[in-house]
Amino acid sequence: MDLGIAGRRAAVACSSAGLGFEAALALANEGVRVAISGRDPGRLAAASDRLRSAGADVIPIRADVSDPKGATAFASSAAAELGGIDILIANAGGPPPGTFSTTTLDDYQAALNLNLLSTIAMCRAVVPDMQRAGWGRVVAITSIGARQPIGSLMASTTARAGVTGFLKVLATEVAPDGVTVNSLQPGVHATERLLSLPAPALDELVADTPTGTLGDPANFGAVVTFLCSHQARFLTGAGIPVDGGSSRALM
C-alpha cells in the first residue's frame, strides 16, 4: 500500500534507539526524509548510520528533549535542516518509578517537563506552519499509563494524562487545517532497554500481556507510519493502545 507520504519531512524526537528509532526507520522506508535526535553523540551517529544503510535520507541532531527549551531547539533545528516539518513524532523517555508517598514536587515538575511540556513545545514550534501549509501529522508516543494508571509510576501517569488532554484539544482546533493529532500508548515492546531486564522480570511482563508476547518494535513503527499516511486523514484526536491487550479499560 502506498501511504502517500514519500518526500514528506519528519522530525522524530528521542530516536537514537527504541521505539523512536523504529518510527524513524518505518517513515524512512516510505520515502520520508527524517531528522532524528539523541543526547549521546555515539548512539546518535550509530543510529544515523543504521538508517543510511537502509537507504534513509536522515539528518542527525544532537538534542535533549527532556525540557521545553531542548524540545523547541530540536524541532526548530529539524525544520531548518529539512526546510520545514510535515510530520512530528513527539517522543521522550519515562520518569523514574514512584508512588504518592515517594514522589516529590520536583519529581512531578521533571515529569511534566519531560512528558508534557516538551511535547507542547515541539507542537508550538511546528504546528502553525503545518496549518499554513494545509497538511500535517502529529503523533505522540506516550504510554498505556495514560489509559490505565500505573500506581508505581505516579509522576509518569500524571504527565501522560496531561499530554493526552492537550493533544485532544489541539486535534480539535487544527483539524479544519488538514492537520491530524493522535497519540499511541505502547505497552511492553522488545526494545534493547526492556530486554536488558532480568529474566524473571521479563517473564512476568510477558505473562501479564494477553498475547503472551512482547511487542515487536518494528510493528510499532509501522503503526506510527500509518497514522502519518494519506489514508489516516480522517483519524484524529485518538489515543490508541498498542499493548497486546494489556490495558483493561473500556475507553
N, C-alpha and C positions, 0 to 999 in steps of 0.2 A: 504494500500500500504506500502510495506517495503521500506523505504528510503535508506537503505544500509549504515547507519551511526552508528549503535549500536557499542559501545565500543570506539568510537572516543572521542577526548578530546577537550573541547571548553573553551575559555576564553571569558566571556561576560561582557563587561565593563558597569559601571553605571547601575547595575542590581538589586538593592535592592528594586526597585519599578518600576511602569510604564511599558513602552514597553520593556525595558531591562529585567525586571523580567519575562515578558511573553515569551520573546525569550528564556531565560534560562529554563523556565518550559517546553516549547514545545520541546526543544532539549533533555532535560532530559527524557521526555516521549518517545523519540525514542531510549533511551538507551545510550545517550551521557553523559559522565562524564563532569561536568561543574564546572568552577571556576567563582564565582560572585564577584562583587566589590561594595563598597559603602563607603561614608565618615562617616556616622553616625553608631556607633557600635550597637546601639539598633535596628535600622532599618535593618542593615545587618544581625544581629542574627535572627530577626523575619523572614526575607526573607529566610534565610537558613533553619529555622525550617519548614516553609511552603513547601519548596522544598523537604525536607527529609520526611515530612509527606505524600507527593505524591510519595514517593519511589525513589527520586533522589539521585544520588551519587554526592554530592556537596561539594565544598571547598570554604568557605567564606574568602575573602581577603580584609582587610580594606585598601582602597586606594583612592586617589584623582586624577582623570584622567583629571583634568582641565588644565594641562600643560604637556609639553613633558616629564619632569622628572618623574612626578607621573604616567603618562601613561606607560612609559618604565618600571617603578618599578612594576606596576600591571602585565603587560604582562610577565615580567621575573619571577615574583613570581609564576604566574599561571603555566608557563612552568615547573618550578622546582617542584611544588607540584604535578602536573599531569604527570610528566615525558615526557612532550612535548605538543605542541599545534597543533591540526589538523584544528581547526575552530576558527576564530577570529570574534567576533561581536564587532565592534567598535561603541561606543555609548557615548554620553555625553549630558549634559543639553544644554539649549539655552541661548545666551546672552540676556541682558535686551533690551527692545524696544528703538528705537532712529531713528531719521531722519538724513539727511545730516547736517542740522543746529545744531542738538543737540548731535551728535556722535563725540567724541573726538578721537585723535590719540591713546590715551591709551585704549579707548573702543575697537577700532579696534584690537589693539595688544592682548587684553584679549580674544576677539572673535577668533582670529587666533590661539591662544594657545589652546583654548577650542575645537574648531570645525574643525581645520585643522591640526595643528602641533601635537596634541595628537594622532590623527589617524595615521599620518605619523610615529610617534614614535612607536606606537604599531606594525605597519606593519614591521618596520625595526627590531623590536625585535623578530618577529616570522616567517615572510615570508621566509627568507633564509632557515630555517630548513624545511619548507613545500616543498620548491623547491628541497632540497636534498632528501626528502622522496618520491617525485613524486606525492604528493597529498596534497591538502589544499583548504580551503574555507575562503574567507574574505567577510563579509557582513557589510557594514557601514550603520547605521541608521542616516539619515540626515534630510531633511525637504522638503516639496513642494516648499519652498523658493528657492531651488536650481534650480527648473524648471520654476517657475513663481515668479519673485522677489516681495518681500513684502516691500512696501515703509516704513512702520513703524518699520521694523526690518533691518535697514541698515547694521549693523555690522554682523548680522547673515547671511543675504543674501550674503554678500561679502565672508565670510568664507566658507559657504556651496558651493558656486560656485567654490572656490579654491580646496576644498577637492574632489569635483566631477571630476575636471580636473586631479588631482593627481591619483585618483582611475582608471580613464580611461586609463591613460598611464601605470600605474602599471599592469592593466589587460592584456594589450598587451604584456608586457615584460615577464610576468610569465606564460602565457597561455601554452607555449610548455612544461612547467614543471608539468602540471597537476593541477595547482592552478587557481581557478576562483576568480574573484574580482567583486563584484556588490555593488550597494547601493540601499537602499529603502528610499523613500521620503514620510514620513507619513503626512497625513492631521490631522484633529481633531479626536482623539480617546477618549473613555470614561475612561480615567485614573483618579486616585484619584485627581491629581492636577487639571485637567480640570473640573471635577465635583464639585470642590470647588468654581468655579466661580459663581457670582450672576446669578439668573435665566434669567434676560434679556440678559445678555452677552452670556449665554449658548444657549438660544433660537436663537439668531442672528447667531451663528456659525452653528447650525443645519439647519437653513433656507438657509444658503449660500452653503450648501452641496447638490448636486443634488439628492443623495439617500434619503435625508430627515432624516438622522440618523447620530449619531456619530459612528465612527468605533469601533469594538469590539477588545480590546487589545489581547485577546486570538487568534482571527483570524490573527492578525498581526504576532503574534509569529509563527503561522503555516506557514505563507509566508516566514518568516526568515528561518525556518527549511527546507522548500522545496529548497531554494537556496543553502542549505548546502548538499543536497542529491546527491546520485549517479545519479539520473535521470536528475539533473540540470547541469551535467558536461559540456554541450555544451552551457551553458548560462553564458556569462562573459562580462564584460565591460558595463553592463547595469545600468541605473538609473531608477528605477521603482517606479512610484507614487502609493501609497496606500492611497487614499484620497477621495473615494466616488465620484470621478469625479470633484473635486473642481478645479483642475488646468485646465485652458482652453487652454494651449499651445498645438500646434500641435506636437512638438518634445520634 
